[in-house]
Amino acid sequence: MPQLFTITDEWNEQPWFSTGGTRAKKYLQSPEGKFYYFKRSQYKDATDNKPGKDFTYEFWSEVIAYEVGATLGFNVLRYDIAIDGKIMGCISESMINSESQELIEVVKFLQAYTTFNPEDKKDRAKYTFQLIIDSLNIFSPNTFIEAVIETIIFDTIIGNGDRHQENWAIISEFSLEEDTTAEGITKVYYKAPEEFAPIYDNGSSLGRELIVEKVETLLQSDGDIYKYIDKGLSEIHWEGKKVSHFELIGKLLESTLYNEIVKTIINRVLEKWDGPKIEQIVKEIDRLVPESHSIYKIPDSRKLLIFKIITLRRNRLAKLIHERI
């Protein structure tokens, strides 16, 4: 279960470090010298053209995703909880040693392989499973196929619709050597990328955008939750088409190249599945929240919906496998 951190004046913010994404983030050094990312839930004031957003419980999706993912055997980045003044959010230790490693987002491989501009809406259909695999294979053939599929299956379980090109990465080793022929110049030597980063940035999942009234409505029947689940689309396209998470898994199962990998991972999930344990994780996830920050405690109805979403998504994966036996 998550630990509780308190960010004090002894923590040093690293303002020179740029953090991507849509949520407010801080890159911090703890008093012990370790580096952490702190993220709060998405909040935007209303404008004349757009309504405001206040996803109070969004950061919990990161924390729950880690706990559930670890239980099911996925390599997920650990997220704990932290208090920063009046704000509560999630916190994760840096995945890399900045003196010898670099986190290279998947978008860098895509752009090195082909012309791809994620800012251009016309290019978004190019963000396909096929492009991702082809791009990574150029740099390290057949090394990352299983990790990519693991991520897709994990996103299917939690309903993450935001696995865009900057929300996953490869960890690359490098070394610095001084060029003795040119005083003052240091050369950087990279090894071939071999390590897929733990799955991170899982906040756009588990119904984090649902308002209180919608939560109560969905809880009226599993059928309504299934309808909600079926509307969710994967950010990763299949041959230029935007599809649901389950359609994407179905396409992979139809492929002779990937079906055994998919079946192996899903069967592992089914073997490790422990409904009562996962229900307990969700129920007790916020037990360390102090009274001073009680507004961040997750209502029981939302906890119940989160557990149902995970369970029904797991059941859909089981059905996909059984249909193909």
C-alpha positions as CSV (number, residue, x, y, z in Angstrom):
1,M,0.0,0.0,0.0
2,P,1.2,3.6,-0.6
3,Q,3.4,5.5,1.7
4,L,2.7,9.1,2.6
5,F,5.3,11.8,1.9
6,T,5.2,15.3,3.2
7,I,7.0,17.9,1.0
8,T,8.6,20.5,3.2
9,D,11.1,23.4,2.7
10,E,13.8,20.8,3.0
11,W,12.8,19.5,-0.4
12,N,14.5,21.3,-3.3
13,E,12.5,21.9,-6.5
14,Q,14.6,21.6,-9.7
15,P,13.2,24.5,-11.8
16,W,15.6,23.8,-14.7
17,F,14.1,20.4,-15.3
18,S,11.3,20.4,-17.9
19,T,8.4,18.0,-17.3
20,G,5.9,17.1,-20.0
21,G,2.3,16.3,-19.9
22,T,-0.9,18.1,-19.0
23,R,-0.9,18.0,-15.2
24,A,1.0,20.3,-12.9
25,K,4.2,18.6,-11.9
26,K,7.3,19.3,-9.8
27,Y,10.7,17.7,-10.1
28,L,12.1,17.6,-6.5
29,Q,15.2,16.5,-4.6
30,S,14.4,15.0,-1.2
31,P,16.5,15.8,1.9
32,E,18.2,12.4,1.4
33,G,19.3,13.4,-2.1
34,K,16.8,11.3,-4.1
35,F,14.9,12.8,-7.1
36,Y,11.1,12.6,-7.3
37,Y,8.2,13.7,-9.5
38,F,5.2,15.1,-7.7
39,K,1.9,15.4,-9.7
40,R,-1.4,16.9,-8.6
41,S,-4.7,16.1,-10.3
42,Q,-5.7,18.0,-13.4
43,Y,-7.3,21.3,-12.6
44,K,-8.3,24.0,-15.0
45,D,-10.4,27.1,-14.5
46,A,-13.4,27.6,-16.7
47,T,-13.0,30.0,-19.7
48,D,-15.6,31.7,-21.9
49,N,-15.2,28.8,-24.4
50,K,-14.6,25.8,-22.2
51,P,-15.9,24.5,-18.9
52,G,-13.5,24.0,-16.0
53,K,-12.0,20.7,-15.0
54,D,-11.4,19.5,-11.4
55,F,-10.5,15.8,-11.4
56,T,-9.9,15.7,-7.7
57,Y,-9.3,12.0,-7.5
58,E,-7.2,11.7,-10.7
59,F,-3.9,11.2,-8.9
60,W,-5.3,8.1,-7.2
61,S,-5.5,6.4,-10.6
62,E,-1.7,6.4,-10.7
63,V,-1.5,4.9,-7.2
64,I,-4.2,2.3,-7.7
65,A,-2.8,1.4,-11.2
66,Y,0.6,0.7,-9.6
67,E,-0.9,-1.5,-6.8
68,V,-3.1,-3.5,-9.2
69,G,-0.4,-3.7,-11.8
70,A,2.2,-5.1,-9.4
71,T,-0.4,-7.7,-8.2
72,L,-0.9,-8.9,-11.7
73,G,2.8,-9.1,-12.6
74,F,3.2,-5.9,-14.6
75,N,6.3,-3.7,-14.5
76,V,4.6,-0.5,-13.3
77,L,6.3,2.5,-11.8
78,R,5.6,2.8,-8.1
79,Y,3.5,5.8,-7.1
80,D,3.0,6.9,-3.5
81,I,1.0,9.8,-2.1
82,A,2.4,13.2,-1.0
83,I,1.2,16.4,0.6
84,D,2.5,19.7,-0.7
85,G,0.9,22.4,1.5
86,K,-2.8,22.2,0.9
87,I,-2.4,20.0,-2.2
88,M,-2.3,16.3,-2.2
89,G,-1.0,14.3,-5.2
90,C,1.0,11.3,-6.2
91,I,4.8,11.0,-6.1
92,S,7.3,8.7,-7.8
93,E,11.0,8.3,-7.5
94,S,13.0,9.0,-10.7
95,M,13.4,5.9,-12.9
96,I,16.9,6.7,-13.9
97,N,20.4,7.6,-12.7
98,S,20.9,10.9,-14.5
99,E,24.6,10.5,-14.4
100,S,24.6,7.4,-16.6
101,Q,21.1,6.9,-18.0
102,E,18.6,8.8,-20.1
103,L,14.9,8.3,-20.5
104,I,14.1,8.4,-24.2
105,E,10.4,8.7,-25.0
106,V,8.9,6.6,-27.8
107,V,8.2,9.7,-29.9
108,K,12.0,10.1,-30.4
109,F,12.1,6.7,-32.1
110,L,9.1,7.4,-34.2
111,Q,10.5,10.7,-35.5
112,A,13.9,9.1,-36.2
113,Y,12.2,6.4,-38.2
114,T,9.7,8.5,-40.2
115,T,8.1,11.9,-40.5
116,F,5.7,12.1,-37.5
117,N,4.4,15.3,-35.9
118,P,2.1,14.6,-32.9
119,E,1.1,18.3,-33.0
120,D,-0.4,17.8,-36.5
121,K,-3.9,16.3,-36.2
122,K,-3.4,14.8,-39.7
123,D,-0.5,12.8,-38.4
124,R,-2.3,11.3,-35.4
125,A,-3.7,8.4,-37.4
126,K,0.0,7.4,-38.1
127,Y,0.4,6.6,-34.4
128,T,-0.2,2.9,-34.9
129,F,1.0,-0.3,-33.3
130,Q,2.7,-1.1,-36.5
131,L,4.7,2.2,-36.5
132,I,5.7,1.7,-32.9
133,I,7.0,-1.8,-33.4
134,D,8.8,-0.9,-36.7
135,S,10.5,2.1,-35.2
136,L,11.7,0.3,-32.1
137,N,12.9,-2.7,-34.1
138,I,15.2,-0.4,-36.2
139,F,17.2,0.5,-33.1
140,S,17.0,-2.8,-31.2
141,P,15.4,-5.6,-33.3
142,N,12.7,-7.7,-31.5
143,T,13.8,-6.4,-28.1
144,F,10.7,-4.5,-27.0
145,I,7.7,-6.3,-28.7
146,E,6.6,-8.0,-25.5
147,A,7.0,-4.8,-23.4
148,V,4.8,-2.9,-25.9
149,I,2.1,-5.6,-25.7
150,E,2.4,-5.7,-21.9
151,T,1.7,-2.0,-21.8
152,I,-1.3,-2.3,-24.2
153,I,-2.8,-5.1,-22.1
154,F,-2.3,-3.1,-18.9
155,D,-3.9,-0.1,-20.4
156,T,-6.9,-2.3,-21.3
157,I,-7.3,-3.5,-17.7
158,I,-7.3,0.1,-16.3
159,G,-8.9,1.8,-19.3
160,N,-6.1,4.2,-20.0
161,G,-6.9,6.2,-23.1
162,D,-3.9,8.4,-23.0
163,R,-0.9,6.2,-24.0
164,H,0.4,8.9,-26.3
165,Q,3.9,8.9,-27.8
166,E,5.4,10.7,-24.7
167,N,3.8,8.5,-22.1
168,W,6.2,5.6,-22.4
169,A,9.9,5.3,-22.9
170,I,13.2,3.4,-23.2
171,I,16.0,3.7,-20.7
172,S,19.3,4.1,-22.4
173,E,22.8,3.8,-20.9
174,F,25.5,6.3,-21.8
175,S,29.0,7.2,-20.8
176,L,30.9,10.5,-20.8
177,E,34.5,10.6,-22.1
178,E,36.7,13.6,-22.5
179,D,38.1,14.0,-26.0
180,T,41.8,14.3,-25.5
181,T,42.3,15.8,-29.0
182,A,40.1,18.8,-28.3
183,E,40.5,20.3,-24.8
184,G,37.3,20.9,-23.0
185,I,35.1,18.7,-25.2
186,T,33.2,15.8,-23.7
187,K,31.8,13.1,-25.9
188,V,28.6,11.1,-25.0
189,Y,28.6,7.4,-26.0
190,Y,25.2,5.6,-26.0
191,K,24.7,1.9,-25.8
192,A,22.0,0.2,-27.8
193,P,18.8,0.6,-25.9
194,E,17.9,-2.6,-24.0
195,E,15.6,-1.7,-21.2
196,F,12.0,-0.7,-21.4
197,A,11.0,1.8,-18.8
198,P,8.4,0.8,-16.2
199,I,4.8,1.7,-17.2
200,Y,4.2,5.2,-16.1
201,D,1.7,8.1,-16.5
202,N,-1.5,6.0,-15.9
203,G,-3.7,8.8,-14.5
204,S,-6.2,9.0,-17.4
205,S,-7.9,5.8,-16.3
206,L,-10.3,4.2,-13.9
207,G,-13.1,6.7,-14.6
208,R,-11.1,9.6,-13.2
209,E,-13.1,12.1,-15.3
210,L,-16.5,11.0,-14.0
211,I,-18.5,13.4,-11.9
212,V,-20.4,12.2,-8.8
213,E,-23.8,12.0,-10.5
214,K,-22.3,9.8,-13.3
215,V,-20.7,7.5,-10.8
216,E,-24.0,6.9,-9.1
217,T,-25.7,6.3,-12.4
218,L,-23.2,3.8,-13.6
219,L,-23.5,1.8,-10.4
220,Q,-27.1,1.0,-11.1
221,S,-26.1,-1.8,-13.4
222,D,-23.0,-3.6,-14.8
223,G,-24.6,-3.1,-18.2
224,D,-24.2,0.6,-17.9
225,I,-20.6,0.2,-16.9
226,Y,-20.0,-2.0,-19.9
227,K,-21.5,0.7,-22.1
228,Y,-19.1,3.2,-20.6
229,I,-16.1,0.8,-21.0
230,D,-17.0,0.2,-24.7
231,K,-16.9,3.9,-25.5
232,G,-13.2,4.1,-24.4
233,L,-10.7,4.1,-27.3
234,S,-7.0,3.3,-27.3
235,E,-4.7,6.1,-28.2
236,I,-2.7,3.6,-30.2
237,H,-4.2,3.1,-33.7
238,W,-4.4,-0.1,-35.7
239,E,-3.4,0.3,-39.3
240,G,-4.5,4.0,-39.2
241,K,-7.8,3.4,-37.5
242,K,-8.7,4.4,-33.9
243,V,-10.1,1.4,-32.1
244,S,-11.1,0.4,-28.6
245,H,-8.7,-1.3,-26.2
246,F,-10.5,-4.6,-26.8
247,E,-10.5,-4.3,-30.5
248,L,-6.8,-3.7,-30.4
249,I,-6.3,-6.8,-28.3
250,G,-8.5,-8.7,-30.7
251,K,-6.4,-7.6,-33.7
252,L,-3.2,-8.8,-31.9
253,L,-4.8,-12.1,-31.1
254,E,-5.6,-12.6,-34.8
255,S,-2.0,-12.0,-35.8
256,T,0.3,-15.1,-35.9
257,L,3.2,-12.8,-35.0
258,Y,1.7,-11.7,-31.7
259,N,-1.1,-14.0,-30.6
260,E,1.1,-16.2,-28.4
261,I,2.6,-13.2,-26.6
262,V,-0.9,-11.8,-25.9
263,K,-2.3,-15.1,-24.7
264,T,0.7,-15.7,-22.4
265,I,0.3,-12.3,-20.8
266,I,-3.5,-12.5,-20.4
267,N,-3.3,-16.0,-19.0
268,R,-0.7,-14.7,-16.4
269,V,-3.2,-11.9,-15.5
270,L,-6.0,-14.5,-15.0
271,E,-3.8,-16.7,-12.9
272,K,-2.7,-13.9,-10.6
273,W,-6.2,-12.4,-10.4
274,D,-7.3,-12.2,-6.8
275,G,-10.7,-10.3,-6.6
276,P,-10.8,-9.9,-2.8
277,K,-7.2,-8.6,-2.7
278,I,-7.8,-6.1,-5.5
279,E,-11.0,-5.0,-3.8
280,Q,-9.1,-4.5,-0.5
281,I,-6.4,-2.5,-2.4
282,V,-9.1,-0.1,-3.7
283,K,-11.0,0.2,-0.4
284,E,-7.9,0.9,1.7
285,I,-5.8,2.9,-0.8
286,D,-6.5,6.2,1.0
287,R,-6.2,5.0,4.6
288,L,-3.1,7.3,5.3
289,V,-4.8,10.5,4.2
290,P,-4.8,12.9,7.2
291,E,-7.9,14.6,8.4
292,S,-6.5,17.9,7.3
293,H,-6.7,16.7,3.7
294,S,-9.9,14.6,4.0
295,I,-11.3,16.2,0.8
296,Y,-8.9,13.9,-1.1
297,K,-10.4,10.7,0.4
298,I,-12.2,8.7,-2.3
299,P,-15.9,8.3,-1.7
300,D,-17.1,4.7,-1.2
301,S,-19.3,4.8,-4.3
302,R,-16.3,5.8,-6.5
303,K,-14.2,3.0,-4.9
304,L,-16.9,0.5,-5.8
305,L,-17.0,1.7,-9.4
306,I,-13.2,1.6,-9.7
307,F,-13.2,-2.0,-8.6
308,K,-16.1,-2.9,-10.9
309,I,-14.3,-1.3,-13.9
310,I,-11.2,-3.3,-13.2
311,T,-13.2,-6.5,-12.7
312,L,-15.3,-6.1,-15.8
313,R,-12.3,-5.2,-18.0
314,R,-10.5,-8.3,-16.7
315,N,-13.6,-10.4,-17.6
316,R,-13.6,-8.9,-21.1
317,L,-10.0,-10.0,-21.6
318,A,-10.9,-13.5,-20.3
319,K,-13.7,-13.7,-22.8
320,L,-11.4,-12.7,-25.7
321,I,-9.0,-15.5,-24.8
322,H,-11.8,-18.1,-24.4
323,E,-13.4,-17.2,-27.7
324,R,-10.2,-18.2,-29.4
325,I,-9.5,-21.5,-27.6
